[in-house]
Amino acid sequence: MVATVLVGMLCVYSLSFAVMFLLIGRRLGSDRMGMDAFAAGNLILGVAYVLQLMESPGWGWMGVVNHCFTLGALVAYCIGGARFFGKRVPLLLPLCAVVLGYAALQAVVHWGLGAVARYALLSAVCSLCFAFMIVALLLGLRSYARNLRGEVVLFVLLIGGILVLNLMKLGKLVDGGLEALDMDARFQMVFYIYMCSLATIMPPSFVWLVLRRLTDQLRGMAARDPLTRLLNRRGLAEALEACFQRPGADARLLMIDVDHFKRINDRHGHQAGDAVLCAVATVLRGAVRPGDLVCRMGGEEFAVVCPGIDAKAAWSLAERIRGTVEAEALGHDPAHQALRCTVTIGISGSFASTAALEQAMQAADAALYRGKKSGRNRIEAA
C-alpha cells in the first residue's frame, strides 16, 4: 500500500514539474536550455507511473507502454542535458525510435524468454542509461561542465543511487521472479521512497542550473562590449584582479587608437565604422598571446593587458598589431570599396596591481598622444 501511494505521488510530481518546465522553457525564448526536453521527460514518466498503477505483472499493452515510456523518459532527460550544454540534439525522432524499437524488443524477449526476462531487461537497460549519464557527467568536468563541479557531483551521487537500486532489482528479478515486483515488498518501498526523494531534488536542481546559466550570461553581458564582444573596463578590472592574485605577477598595458576614425564615420557612415571596430577587435584577438586581456575602452580606443611580458616583447606585440591592421582590409564602404586604416599604440611601463591600472593607463595614453602628434601609425613607449 505504501509503495502504491508513493507511485501516486511520483505521478503528481512528474506531471506538475512537466508543466513547470514547459512554462520556463517558453519564457526562455529561442535558447530553452533543454527545458522542453525535460518537460517531455517528466510528462512521459508521469504517464508511465499512471500505467504502472493500473497494470498487472505479465504481458499486456499497459505494461509494454509503461516500459517503453520509462526508457523514453530517460532518453528525453539525456537530450535535455545535452541541450543545456549547447548541443543541438533533436528530440522527437530519437524518442520515437527508442519507444518503437524497445516495444519490438520487449515482444521478442517476452515470447522467447518469458515475463521475468522482460522486466529484467528494463532494469538492465535503465542501469546502462544511468551509467552512461554518470560517465558523461564525469567527462564533462574536464570540458563543458567544469564550472558546475558541485552540481555535477550532486547529480552523479543521485544517479548513482538509482543505478545501484536498479541493479539490485535486476538481481531480485533473476533470483525471485515476478514476486520481487510485489508493491508490498520492502525493497519496492525503499525503491519508491528513493524515487520520491529523487523527484523532489532533481527538478529544482534543473531550475537552479537555468538560473545560474542566466546569471552567468548577465554577468558576461555586463563585463563585455556589446559590439565587439571584447571586455569592457569593468570586465578588464575583474579579470585583472584574478590575474594579480598570483604572487609576483606584473603586466604591461597597450593603448590602441584607430587613426582618423571620425573621418571613416563621416565619409562612410556608422555602419562602416562599426565594421572597422569589429575588424580591429578580430585582429587583436588573433595577435595577442593566450592569457592576454583585450578590452574596448570606448569609441575607437582599445587596450591590451599583457601579464608577465617585458618591454621588448610588448613592443614586438604592438608592432604585430600595427602591421596587421595596416595591411588588412577592415571592411567595405557602401560602394563595396575596401576600407583601410591604421592604429597608433602607446605602451605603459610595468605595473603589478589593479590599483595601479589607472596610472598605467595615464602613462600609455601620454605615449599614445605623442604618437598621434608625431604622425600616427606608430608605437610609443612610456
N, C-alpha and C positions, 0 to 999 in steps of 0.2 A: 504493500500500500504506500509506504514512504517513497519508494523509487518511482511509483506511478505519479505521485504528487510532484516529485522533483522533475520528471519529464514534462509534466504540465507547465511548471514554472519555466523550464527551458523553452517551451513553445512561446510563452508570453515574452520572455527576454529576447528571443531571436527575432520575432516579428516586430517588437517595439523598436529594437535597435536598427532593424532594416529600414523602418520609416525614418528614423533619425538620421541614418547615414545618407539616405536618399535626399532629405532636405538639406543637409550640409553640403552634399555634392552639388546640388542646384545653386546654392549660394556662392560656391567657389568659381563658377563660370567655366571657362574652357579647360583649365587645369583642375580637374576634380580630385587629384591626388589619390585615386583608387577608391574613393568613397562609393562610386556607383557599383564597383565590383564587390566591395564589402557589403553593400546593401543587398545585392543579388545573393551573395553567400548566406547572409542571415535569413533572407526570405526562403531560400531553398531548404536551409537547415530547419527552419521553423515548420515547414510543411512536412519534412521528414519526421520530425518528432510527433506531429499530429498523426501521421500514418503509423508510427510505432505504437502509439496508444491504441490504435484500432486493430492492428494486425495480430495474428496468432502465429507462433513459430511454425515454420514449414514452408510450403510453396503456395504463393498467391500473388496477385498483381500488386497488392499494397506493400507486401514485403519486398518485392523486386524494385518497385519505385522508391521505397524508403532507402534501400541500399544505394541505388543509383544517385538519389538526391544527396545522401550523406557524403558520398565521394565527390559529387559535383560541387557541394559547398566548399570542400577543401580546395578544389581546383580554383573556384572563384576567389578564395582568400589568397591563394598564391598569386593569381593575376592582379588582385588588388595591391598586394605588396610590391609586385614588380612595377605597377603604375605609380605607386607612391614614390618610388626611387627613379622615376623618369623614363621607364621602359614603355614603349608603345606596343602593348600586347592586346590583341583582340579578345573579347570576352565571349560572345555568343557562339562562335564556331567551335572553339575548343571545348566549351561547356557541353554543347550538343553532342560533339564527337565522343566525349568521355561518358556521358549518360547513356547514349545508344550502344556504344561499344561495351560498356560494363553490363548492360542488360543482356546482351548476347552472351557475354562471358558467364554470367550467372546461370543462364539456361544450360550451357554446356557443362558447367561444374555440377549443378544440381542433378541433372539426369545422368551424369557419368559417375559422380562420387557421393551424391546424397545431400540432404538438407544441412547436415552439420558442416560439410565442406563449404557450402555456400556462405554460411555465417562466418566460418573461419577465414574464408577468402576476404571478406570485408575487413576483418581485424588486421589481417596481414597487409592488405593494400593501404589501409589507413596508416598503419605503422610505417610503411615505406614513405608515404606522403609526409608524415611528421618528421621522419629522419631527414628527408630532403629539405624541409623547411629549416631545420636546425643547421644543417651543413651550409645552406645558402646564407643564413644569418651570420654564422661564424666567419665565412669567407668575406661577407660584406663588411666586417670590422676593419678589414685592410683597405677597403675601397669606398664603396658607395654609402656605407653606414658607419664610417669611422668617427663621425661627430655625434653618434647616437649610442655610445658604448653602454651606458646604463640601461637604456630602453631595450637594447638588443639582448643583454644578459638576462633581463627580466623575461623577455619572450622565450629565450632558449630554455630557461628553467620551467616556465609554464608548459611549453610544448613538450619538453622532456618528460614532464609528469604524465601527460595524456599518452605519450608514446609508451611509457612503462605500463600504464593501465591497459592499453590495447594489446600489448604483448602478453600480459597476464590473462586477459580474456581469451586470446588465441590459445594459450596453454590449457585453460579450463575447458574450452570447447573440444580440444583434441582429447583431453582426459575424460571429461564427464558428459559430453554430448550436449544436446539442447537444454538439459536441466540447468546448465550454467547461465542460461538467459532468464531464468525464473526471476520475476521482478521482486519477489520477497527474499531472494538470496542476499546474504551480507555483502558479497562482492558487488552486486548490482547497486546496492545503496551507496557503497563507497564510491563506485564509478560515477554515479549521477550527482553525488554531493560535490565531487571534484569538478564535474562538468558545469554545475551551477556556479561554483566559485570562479571557474574559467570564464563563464558567460558574464559574470559580474565585473571581472577585472579587465578583460581584453577590450571590449568595445570602448570604455572610457580611455583606455590606453591609446587606441587608434585616434580618438578625438584629440588627445594630448599631443600626439605626433603631428596632426594637422595644425594645431595651434602653434606648436614650436616651429614648424616649417614656415608658417605665415609670419611669425615674429622674426625669424631669421631673414626672411625676404624684406620685411620692413626695415630691419637694421641695415641690410645691404643697400637698400634704396637710399637710406639716409646718409650712407657713407660714400656714395658714388655719384658722379656727374651723370645726369640722365642722357646727355647727348653722346658722349664718348665712352661711357661706362668705365672710365678711369676713376681712381679715388678722388674725392674732393678734399678740402682742407681738414674737415672733421675726420674723414676716413684715414687720411695721412697721419694725423696726430694719434689716432687709436693704434694704427699699425706700428708707429714708431715706439709707442710705449712697450709693446711686446718685443720689439727689436732690441731696445736698450735694457731689457731685463737681464740679458746675458752680461756677465762681468767683463769689463774691458772693451765693450762694444763701442765703436765710433762710426761716423758716416760723413759723407760729403754731399752737398746739395748742388744740383744743376738747375738753374732757372733758364727756361727756354721760351723765347718770344717770337711769334711769327712776324716777319718783316712786312710792313705795308699792308697789314690785314684789312684796315679800314678801306683801302683802295679796292681790294678784292670785293668787299661787300658793296661798295658804292657802284662799281662797274658791272658786277655780275649778279648781284642780289644775295640775300641772306642764305638762300638755299645752297648756293655755290660755296658761300663762306662756311656753312656748316659741314659741307662735304670735305673741305680742306682741313677743318679741325679734326674730323674723324680720321682722315688720311694721316695726318701728323700723329694722332694717337696710335694708329696702327704701326707707323714707323718706330715710335718709341717702344711699343711692346716688343717689336722684333729686335731692337738694338740692345736693350738692357740685359743684364745678367739675371739668372734666377735669384730671387730674393731681393732684387731692387724694387723700389716702390715708385710707381708712376702716378702722377696726380695732375689734374687740370685745376689750376689755381683760380681760373675765371677768365672770361674773354678769350683772348688768343695766347694766354700765358700758361705754360706747363711747368712742372717740376719733376725732377727725378732724384730720389734719395738713394744713395749707394752705400750700404753698410760695408765696413771693412775694406775700403778702397784707398789707395794712395793717390797723390796728386798726379803722377804720370798716367796711371790707369784711368783716372777721372777725365783727364784731358783727351786721352785716346777714345774713350766712350763718347765724349762730346763731339769730337771730330767725326766719328762714325755717324752720329745722329745728323750733324750739319751736312755732311756729304751726301747722305742718303736722301734727305729732304730736298736738297738742291738738284739731285739727279733724277728724281722720280716725278712723274705727273701726279698731282694730288687732286684729281677731279676734272670736271669739264664745265665750261660755261654754257649758257643757254644755246649758243651756236655750236655746241659739241666740240669746241676747241679745248685742248688740254690746258689745265691751269697749273702753273708752276710758281713756286715761291721759295723763299729762303728763311732761315731762322738765325737768330743771334742768341748766344748762350753765355751765361755767367756762372762761374764755378765758385762755391764758397770754400773756406778752409774746413778743417776737420772739426766736428762737434760730437758730443758724447751724451746728450740728454735731450728729452723732449722740450725742456725749458729753454735750451739753447737754440731751438729751431728758429725762433723769431730773429735772433741775432744772425744766424746763418743766412736767413732769407734776406736780411738787410745787406749783408756783405755780397751775396750773389746778385741782388738787384743792382747794387752800385757797380759791380763788374759788368752786368748786362747793359746798364746805361752808358758806360764807357764804350762798350762795343757798338751801341747804336750811334753814338756821336762819331765813332771812328769809321763809319761807313756801312755797318750792318753785315750780315752773313759772315760772322766771325765769332771767335771764342775769346773770352777774357776771364782771367782768374783773379780772385780777390787777393 
